C-alpha cells in the first residue's frame, strides 16, 4: 500500500528547481545571458544536492577500519599461519566479501603462500596463486598424457608438443594488440582456450566445456606470459593435472607454494594489501577502501582488548586478569605493553595495534561518524575524505562553469534547463552511489568515488574549454563544424570517418563484452559509448545534407525511390545493428533502432510535404510501413528463432518472470525494491535492504524508487523532459550565432539528434527497470555509475547542445571618461583660402 505521507525537502526542492528551469525555457522574450542569475541557480542546485549528500553521509556510524595486519613466524611447529575467514583460520579477516578465503603462510625458506580457498580469489600481483606460468621446459601430465612447452612464439600465445606433434595457440589480433599494449597489458587477461583431454592427446578448445563434461584447465595470456589455471572452482579440488617447471618434481597447481616478495600486492577477497618484509615479519598495509572490523566487544586473544565504539571516540581496555597489561604509544600507534594505563580512548584518525594471536596482530584505525567536515579533516572513514574532496571540486567546477558560460553566450535563459537539469541528474546518481558505498565495504566503496572524480574531470574540462572560448577570438559554430565534416571537396569524406570510428568502437567491444577494457586511471571503459557519440554526429550530418538537397532539387511528390536516394546514409547503420547483435544484447539495437526512426521521420520536413488528407501518404508512407513490418518480422524470426539465445531468453523471461526464477532474479528483485518505496520513499537513512546485483548501473532506478518512492521516479522522468524541452526551446532563441538559415538548421538537427539519443536511452532504461521492457544492460544517462558513459557520451552531449544553441553576446558600450569636466571644451578652427 502506498504511503500517502507528506513530501520532504528532497522532493519539494527537486520539484521547485524543475519549475524554475521549465519557466525559463518558456520565456517569450529574447534570451539574454545573465551570469549572476545562472550562478544563483547553480548555487541552489548545489545546495539542494549537497544537503541530500550530507544527510546520507551522516547516517554512517563510527567504526574501526582495518589499516593492515602484521604476522610473525609461529613459535610452535609447523611454522604455518592460517589466514582468512574460515573457521580454522588463526587470523580472522575483516573483509565481509572474503567469506571463502583461506590462505596459508609458511616460513621455512622465506615467506611462502598457498591458496586453500575453493572459490574466492587470492591473487599476488594480479595473478591467482593457482596459476602456473607456462615457460620453456614446463611439462604437463594429465593421467599419463603429457605435453611439454617448447617456447612461446613471437605473437602472444603458447606452443607445446603433445603426442609427438607440435601445436601452437595464439591470441587473435585484437586481443594480442591489447595484451601487449603499454599500460594495458598489466590489467588485461585474454583466454587462449580451455584444455581438455581427448583420448591420448590434449586439445585446446575455444569454448568452455560444460561443468558435467569433467575437469578442464584454462590457458590464458596475461602480463606478457601464458598461464595455466582452472576453469571452475570445482576443478581446483578435482583436477588430475600435474605440472613440473624447470626440472622440479611434478605438483598439482592447487598444491603449489608461491614465494612472497617485498613490495608485491596481495588480494584477499576484495581487500588489497601492500606486502612489506622486515626480516621474518610480514606487514600487510591496506590499499584502497578498507574493510571495517565487524564487531565490537573483545577483539583478539592473549590477552585481548575490549572495544566500545561511540560516535566521537572508542574506548579500549586490556582484558587481563593480572592487571599487568596496559597501553603504550610506539611510532604514533597505540599497542599493548607490560605497563601503562589499562584503558585508553582512541580519538578519530588514530590507530591501535591489537593482538589477534601470539604471532599476529591487526592495526585498526578509528573513524568517527560520517560528517563532511570530519571527513575533510581526516577523522571519518578513509574513503569519505577522498569522496568529499571530489564533491568540493565538483561543486567549484560547476559554479565556475555557470559563471563562465553566459559570458560567451553558451548558456542563457532558454538553455539553462539543459545544463542545470543534467547536473541535477548527476547529483541524484551520486546520492544513490553514496548510499550504496557503505563505509567498510571494499566491494562497493569505490563506486561513488570514481563517479565523482570522473564528473569533476568532465566539468573542469568544460570550464577550461569555456574559458578558452571566452578569451579567444575564434569561437567555433556548428556551421564551421559541418564545413569541416564536409571536407575540402564537400563530399563528406571526413564524416565517413565518424562512421568507421563508431564501427571500430563496436568491434573493439566484441571481445570484451560487458566487462569493457581496463584502462589505468579510468577503470573499465566501454568503447560502445564513444561509438554512440560518433554515430550520432555521423547521422546528424548526413540527415542535414539530405534535407538541404531536398530543398534545393526536389519538387512535387516524393516517391519511394526518390526518398531513399536521399536516405542512403542510413543503410550502413544496419551493419552497426548487426555488430550490436554480436554483443548478445538487445538494448543497443533498440536504442539505435528508435533513434534511426526519429531521424527518418525528420527527413519528412520539407515545404512540399502534405500531411493531410491521408491519400497524400500513399506515395511512400504505406509502402514504407509494410517494408518496416516485413523487416521487423524477419528480425523477430531471426532473433527469437533460437529459444536458447540470449535475446530470446531475455524476452521470454520478461514475458513470464515468475516461472523463470533463476534467470529473472535481477528483474524480480528490482521490481520488489522499486515497490518497497511507496509514494514518498523510505528516505536516505537506514540499511539498503535487498538490492539487485547490478544496482549501481543497470538498476539504479530501483534504489532511487526505494529511497524516494514513486514521486522520485516521476521527478526523474520530468527532469529528462525538462532537459529535452529546454534544448528545443533554446533552438528557437533569438540572437543565435548562425550566419544563415542553413547553419541554424544544421545546428538544430545536431542538437535535436543528441537530445533524442539521451531521451531514448533514458526511456529504455526506465522501461526495463520498471518491467515495461525486457532487462537491458544500459546505463541511465548521468545517473548510473558508468564512467565511460558519463565521459564519452553524456558530457559531449551537453557540450554539443550548448554549442548549437549559443547566442550572441553584445559587449556593453563604454563611454570615454570625462576626467572630471562638467562641460565639454569648445575649440574654434579658422580655415583660410590660400591664393593661387
N, C-alpha and C positions, 0 to 999 in steps of 0.2 A: 504494500500500500504506500502511496506517495505521502511524503511528509510535507504538509502544507504550512510549514512554518514561515517565518519572515526571512527575506534575503539579508545577507550580511554585506559588509563593506566590499568584499571581493566582487559580488555580483553588481551592487549598485555603482561602484567605481568603474567597473568594466562597461556597464551599460551607458553611464554618463559620458565616458570618453568616446564611445561609438556614436552617440548622438551628436556630440560636438563635431566629430570628423564628418559625419553624414551631412550636417547642416552646412559645413564649409564647402563640401563638394556640390551643393545645390545653389550656391550663390550665383545670382544673375549678373552681377556687376563684374567688371574686369578684375581678374585675379591678380592682386598686387602682392609681391613678396614682402613679408614682414618678419625680419629675423627675430625681433623681440617676441612676437606672438608665437612663432614656431618654437622658440626656446621655452616659452611658458608651457606649451602643450607637451613638449618633451620632458619638462620637469614634472608635469602632472603624471605622465605615463610612467616615468622612472619612480616617482614616489608611490604610485599605486602598486607597481610590480615589486618594488623594494619592500613595502610593508608585508606583502604576501610571503616573500622570501624570508624576511626576518621572523615571521610567525612560524614558518616551518623549521628554521634553524633553532629557535628557542625551544622546540619540542624535543630536542636531542638531550638525553640525560648525560650526566657526568659518568666517567668510566676510566678504567685502566687500560691503556694501549700497550701492545707488545712492541717494544723497541728492539728486541733481539734476545738471543739465547747465548749462553756460554757453557761449553762442555769440556770435561776433563776425563782422562782415562780412568775407568773404574779401578778401585783398589783391589777388588776381588776378581779372580779369573772365572770365565774368559773375559778379556778386555773388550767387551762389546756393549754398546749403549743402544737401547731401543727407543726410537723417536717417532712420535706420530699420535694418532687419535685412537688406535686400537686399545683394547682393554689390557693387553700385555705390555704396552709401551711404558717405559720408565719415565720418559719426559713427555708431558702432555702438550700438544699444540693447541693454540687458541683459535686457529682459523676454523670458522664454522663450516666451510666448504672443503675441509680435508678429512672427512669422516673415515675414509678408507685408506688414508695414507699411513704406511708403516715402513719405516726406514731403519736400517741397522748400520751402526758406525763401529768400526774396529780400529785398534791402534797397533797392530802387530809390526808392520813395516811402514809406518806413517798412516795417517787417516785414510780409510777406505770406506766406500758406501756400497750398500746392497739394498735394492728395492724389494721389499717383501710385500708390496701392495699388489692387489689383483686388478683394480680398476682405476684408481686415481693416478694421475701423472706425478712422477718425481723426476725432475729434469736437472741436469748440470750443464750450464751454459747453453740452454736451449735444446739439449739432446737428452732424450729419455735414458735412464740407466739401463733399460732393457735393450737399447740399440747397440748393434755391433758394427763397427766400421769395416767395410769390405776393402781391404788393401791387398796388394800383390802378395801371394803366399797364404791367403786365408783359405781354409779347407772346410767345406760344409759336408755334413754327414746326416742323411735322413734315412735311418733304418737300413744302413748298408749301401744306399745310393749316395754317391759322393759327387761333389763338384768343387773344383779348385779355381780360385780367382787368379787370373793371369796378370792383367794390367788394366787400368782404367783407360778407355780410349780418349782421344783428344776432345771429341764432343762429349759433353756431360753425360755420363752413363756408367755402365759396368760391363765387364767381359769376363767370362769364365768358361771352363772346359768341363763338360759332363758327358758321360757315356762315350768318351773318346772324340767328341765333336765340340768345336769351339762355337760359342754363342755370344752375341753382343746385344745388349739392350741400351738404347739411348733415349734421351728426352726429345720431345718434339721441339721444333724451332722456337715457338713462343715461350715454352717453359724453360728451355735452355738459356734464352736471352735474359730472362728474369733471374734464373738461378745463378747466373754469373755476373749480374749487374752490380756495380759497387753500391753499397748502402742498402740493397735489397736482398742480396744473397744470404746475408746473415739471418734474415727473417722469412725466407722463402723456402718452402719444402714442397717438392713435386714428386708424385708417385711414378716410379718406373713400371710397377706392376706388382702382381701377387704371385708368390712362388708356391707351386703345388707339385705334388708327386704324381707322375703318370707312368706307372709301371716301373721300369728301371731307369728312368730319367727324371730330371727336374725341369719343369716347364714354367715359364713366366707368362701369366695371362693378364689381359688388360683390365678385366672387371673382377671385383672382389667376389670370391665364391660365397655361396650361401653358408650360414653357420652349420647346418646339418651336413655339409659336404666334408667336414673334417678339418683338421688344423691347416692353417695357411700362414705363410710368412709374407710380410710386406717389404718390398725393396723400394727405397726412396732416395732421392738426391737432395742433400742439404749441406750448406756451408762448404761447398766445393768437394764433397765426398759422397760416395754411395754408402747407404746404411741398411742393415737388415734388422727388422723389428717384427712385431707380431700384428696379425690382422685384427685380433679381438682380444678382449680381456681373458676369455676362457683359454685362448692359446698359450697364455703365459704359464699356465699351470699344466697343460696337457701336451704341448708341442714336443715331438720327439727329436727335433733337430739339435745337433751339436755343432759347435764352431771351434776351430783351432786357428789361432792367429800367431804367425811368425814362429812356428815350431813349438808353441805351447801345447799342453795337454788339452784334449777336447773338453768342452764345458758347454752346458746349456746357457743360452743368453740370459735367462732369468736367474741363473745361479752365479753370475759373474760379478766380481767386486770391481768398483771403479775408484781410482785414487782421487783424493780431494786435494785441490791445489789452492794456493793463496790467491785471492782476487777473483775467483770464479763466482758465478751466480747460481744459487741453489733455489729451485722452485718446489715448494711443498704445497700441493693443492692449489690455492690461488694466492698464496703468500710467497714473496720473493725475498731472499736474503743474500747479502754480500759476505763471502767467506773470508775470514781473517785467521791466519795460523800464527800462533805465538808459542813456539816450542811444541809441547804436547797438547796445548789447549786450543780449542776451536771456538771462535767468536762468530756468531751469525748476526749481522746488522741488517735491520729491516729496510727494504727498498719499496717505494711506492706506498699506497694506502695500507696502514697497519690493521691487524686484527685486534679485537678487544678481548681481554680476559673475560671468560663467560660468566663467572660467578664471583660474588663477594664471599665473606666468611674466611675460612682458613685456606691459605694458599701454600702449597708445598708441604714438605715434611722435614723433620730433623733440623731444627725444631718447628719450622712452620711459622707463618705470620698471619695474624688476624687482621683483615682489612674491612673498614666500614666507610663507604663512599657517601659523601654529601655533595651538594651542588658546587661548593667552592673549595672543598678540601677533602682529603681522605686520611683517616686515622689508621695508623699501622701499629700493631702491638705484637711483640715477640711472644710466642706460645712456648714457654719453657718452665717446667715445674720448679727448677732450681733457682730461677730468677737470676741466672748468671749471664744471660744473653741480652744485649741491647743493640742500639743502632749507632753507627758512626758514618761520617761522610768521607769518601775516598774519591778524589778526582771529580767532585761535584755530584757523585751518585751515592745515595744512601744505601747502606748494607748492614748486615748483622755482624756483630763483633762480640768479644768477650766482656766488653764494658759498655758504658754509655747508657742513656735512658732506655727503659724497656718499651716505651711507646713514643710515637712522634707523629706530627701532622705533615702531610705532603701537600705542598702548595701547587697550584696549576702550573704545568710545564716542567715540574721536577720529576726526576727518575729515581727509582729504587731497585736494588738488586735483591731478589728473593730466591732462596734456595728451593729447588724442586726435589732434588735428591742430594745425596752426599757429593755427587760428582757433576751436577748440572744445576744451573740457575737461570732465571728469566729476568730481564730488565723491563720493568713496567714504567710507563710514563702516565702521570695523572692528567687527564683532560677534563677541564671544567665543563659545566653545562653549556649547551650551544648558545652563542650570542655573537653577533657580528664584531663588536668591539673586542670581546675576549679572543675571538679567532684572529683578528688582525694583530693583536698583541702577542699571539703565540701561546695563549693559555688554553684554548679549546682544542678540539681534535686536530691532528696534524693535517688532515685533508681540508678542514674548514678554512685554515689560513690561506691556502692556495686558492680555494674556491672564492672566498670573499675578496681577495686581491683581484681575481679575474672579473668579479662583479663590478668592482670600483672602476677598473679600466674600461669595462664595457659601458658603464654609465657616463663616464667622462667623454668617451669617443662618441656616444650618442648625442650628448648635449653639444659637443663641438660640431658635429655634423649638422644638427638642426640649426646652428648659428651660421654656418658657412654656406649651406646650400641656397638659402634665399638670396644671398648677395650675388650669386651667379645665375639666378633665375631657374635653377634646377628644382627648387621646392617653393611652392606658392600655395594660395588658398585652396585651389581645386585639387592639387596633387598631394595635399597633406595627409589624406587618408591612406595613401599608398605606403609612405614611409612609416608613419606612426602606427598604422594598422599592423604592418609586418613586425614591428618591434613589440607590439602587444602580443602577437602570436609567439614570438621568440621568448618573451617573459613567461608566458604560460608553459611553454616547453621546459624552461629552466626550473620552474616551480615543480613540475611533475618529476623531473630528473632529480632535483634536490630531495624530494620526498622519497624517492626510490633509494638514493645513495645513503643508506643508513650508516652512521658512523661505526667503524669497526667491521664493516662488511667488505673484504677486499675485492669481491666479485663485482659489486655494483657501485663501489665508492668512486670510481673514476669516470662514470658516465657524465655527470653534471660538470665536472672539471674540464673534460675535453670539449664539451659543447660550449661552455662559457669561454674558454680560450679561443676556440675557432671563431665564435661570434665576435669576440673582441678584435681578433685579427681582421675579420671582414669589415667591421665598422671603422677600424683605424685606417685600413687601406682606402676605404671610401672617403674618409675625412681628408686623407692626404691627396687623393685624386681631386676632391672638391676644391682644396686649396690651390692645387696646380691649375685647375680651370679658372679659378678666380683671379689669379695673379699672372696669367699668361694671355697674350693677345689672341692666340689661335684657340678657338673654342669649337670643338667638333660638333657637327649637327648630323642628324640622321641622313640628310641628303648626301653629305660627304661620305658617310659610311656606305651608302648604296653605290656611289660612284667608285669607291674602292673595290666593292664586290663585283661591279661590272667589268673592271679591268680596262686596260687601255683600248681594247677593241670593242668594248661594250657588249661582249658576248657572254658575260657572266662566268668566265673561266675561274676566277678566284672563288666564286660562290660554290662551284662544284667541289672545291677542296673542303668546304664545310661538310658536304655530304660524305666524302671519303673519310674525313676525320671522325664523323659520327659512326660510320660503319666500322672503322678501325677500332673505335672505343668499344663497340658492342662485341666485336670479335675478340678483343682483349679480355672481355668479361667472361667469355665462354669457359676457359679452363679453370676459372676461379669460382664461378657461380656466385652464390650469395655471400661468400666469405670475403670477396674483394682482394685487393692487393695490399699487402702490408708494407707501408712506406714509413721510414723513420720520421718521427715528429708529427705525423698526421694519423697514424694508425691505419685502419682498414679504409682503403679508397676504392670507390665503385666507379669504374670507367663509364658505366652507363649514364651517370649523371652529367658528365661532360658531353657525352653523345647526345643527350636530350637537349642541352643548350644549343649545340651546333646544328642539330636538326631543325629546331625552331627557327633559327636565323636563316637556314637554307630555304625552308618552305616559305617563310615570310618574304624573302627577296623574290623568289620566282612567282609567288602569287601576286605581288605588286607589279611585276613586269607583265604578267598575263592581263591584269586589269588595264594597264596602260595601253597595251597593244589592242585590246578590245575597243577601248575608247577611240583610238585613232583609226582603226581599219574596219571594224565590224559595223555593218549597217543592217537593219532589218532583223528578221528572225534568226535565231541561233539553233541550228540543228545539232544532232549528237556528234557527227563527225567534226563539225566546226568547233564545238565546245571542247572536245578532247584534244584538238590541236593546240589549244592554249593550256591544257591541263596535263601535258606530258610529263611535267616535272614531278607529278605525284607517283608515277609508275615505279621509279627506282625505290620508293619507300617500301614497296612490297617486299623487297629483299631485306630491308630492315626488320619488317614484321616476321619474316622467316627466321632471321637470326634471333629475334626475341623468343620465338617458339623453341629455338635450340636451348634457351636458358631454362626450359621446363617451368615456365611461369606464364600465367595468362595476364598478369597485371600490366606489363609493358605493352602487350598487344592491345589491350582495352584502352589504355591511356592514349597511345599513338593513333589508334583507330578513331576514337572520338575526336581527337584533335584534327585529323585529316578531314573528318566530316564537317567540322566547323569551318576550316579553310575552304573546303569545297563549296559550302553554302555562301561563303563570302564572295566567291567569283561570280555569283549571280548579279552582283551590284553593277549595273551599267544603265545608261539613260534609256535604252530602248526596251528594257525588260518589262513584261506585263505580268502582274501577279493575279489580276482578276480580269475577265472571268476564267474559270478553271480550264477552258479549252485552250488558253494560251500556254498551258503547261505541257500539252501533248507532244510538243516538238522534242523535248528531251527529258522532262521530269518523269513521265510514266515509264519510258524506256529505261532510264537510269534506276528507277525504283525496282523494276524487275531484275535488272542486272545486279543490283546490290543484294536483292533477296537470293538470287542464284549463287553469288559469291559467298554470302553468309551460310547458305545451306551446304555448299561444298566444304567450307571451312569447318562447320559443325560436324559434318560426317568425318572429315579428316581427323579432327581433334578428339571427338567422342567415339570414334570407331573402335579404338582400343580402350576397353574399360579399365585396364590396369595402368594406363598412362597417368602421369602426374596431373594434367589438366582435367582429365575425365574424373579422376578420383576426387579432386577438389570440388568439382561441380556436384558430384554425387553426394559428397559429404555435406555440402551446403544445403542441398535439397532435403536431405534426411539426416541431420546430425545425430539424432538420438539413437539410431541403430548402428552408428559407427563411432562408438565412444572413444576408441583408441586414436583414430585419425582426426576426430573432431574435438580433441581435448582443448586445444587453444581457443577455438571458436566458442565452445560451450562455456569455458571458464571466463572468457572475455564478456560474454552476454550476462553471466551471473554477476560479474564485477560491475558491469555497467548498470545493471538493475539495482544493485545494492545502495546506490547513492540517493535514490528517491528524487524529490523535486529540487531541493537545495543542497544536497550532498551531506556527507559526514564531516566536512571541514578538513583542514590541512593538518590537524593534530591527531596523534594516535597511531596505532600499528597499521601497516599497509593491508594486512589480510591476505587472502588467496588471490594471486595475480597470474595472468597467463605468462608463459616463458618469455615471449618477445615483447614484453610490455614497454620497454624503453624505446622501441621504434615502431613496429607494426601495430601494436595495440596500446599506444599511449593514450588514446581516446578513452579506453576503459578505465584507466586510473583517473583521468580528469572527470569522467562521469561519476565515479565513486566518491571523489572529493568534492566536486562542485555540483553534482546532480544533473538532472535534465536541463536545468537553466544554463549551466556552463556549456553544454553541448550546443544549445540554441545560440548562445552568445558567440561560441566559436564559429558556427556557420555564419552568423551575422557579421563577424569580423572579416571573413573571406568575402562576403558580399560587399561590405564597405570598401575593401581594397579594390574589388572589381568596379564598383560604381565610381569611386574616386578616380581610378585610372581612365575610365571612359569620359568622365566629366572633364578631366584635365585635357583631354584631346580637343575639346571644344572651347578651351580658354582663349580669350582674346590676347593678342600680343605674342603668340607663339613664334619661336625662332624658326622661320622657314622662308626660303626665298620665293617659293612658288606654290601653287596648289598641288603640283605633283609631289613636291617634297613633303608637304603636310600629309598627303595621302600615304606616302611611303612610311612616314613616321607612325601614322595611325595604324597601318597594318602590322608593323613590327611590334608596337606596344600592345595591340589587341592580341596578337599571337602569344606573346609572353603571358599576358593576363589570363587568357583562356587556358593555357597549359597549367598554370597554377590552380585555377578553379577546377579544371577537370581532375587533376591529381588529388585535390582536397575532396572532391565529390566521391571519387573512387574509394579513398581511404575511409571516409565517413560511412559509405555504404557497406564496405566489408567489415568494419568494426562493429556496426550495429545489426549485422545479419541480413542486410538488404542485398548484398552481393557475396559471392564466394570469397574465402580468405585469400588475401593477396599480400605479397611481401613488398608493399610500397610505403615509404615514409610520408608522414603528414608534413607538408611544407612548413618550415620554420619551427615546428613544434616537436617533431620526433628527434631522438638523439642520433641523428645521421649526419656526421660531419661532412662527408663528401657531398651529400645532397644540399647542405647549407652553403658550402663554399663554391661548389661548381655549378649550381643551378639557382638557388634562391637569391643569393647576393647579386649575381649578374642580372637576374630578372628585374630586381628593384632598380638597379643602375640603368638598365635599358629603358624602363618605363619613365623614369625621371628624366633621362636624356631626351626621349622622344617628346615629352610634354613641357620642355623648357620654354620659358617666356623671356621676352626682352626686359632687361633692367636698364632704366634710364637714370643715368647719374644725375644728382642734383646740380643745378646751375649755381655756381658760386660767383657772387658779385665782387668786384675789386674792392679792396679796403679803402676807406675814406681818409684814413690817417688822422682822424680827429677833426677834420674841417667840416663846419656846418654847411657852408655854401660852396659850390664849385667855383673855381677861379676862371675868369674870362680873359682870354688873350686876344688882342687886336692885331690882325695881319694886314699890312698895306702892300698892295700889288701895283706896280708901275709898269707902264709900257715902254719898252726900250725903242728908241728911234732907229730907223733903218740906216 
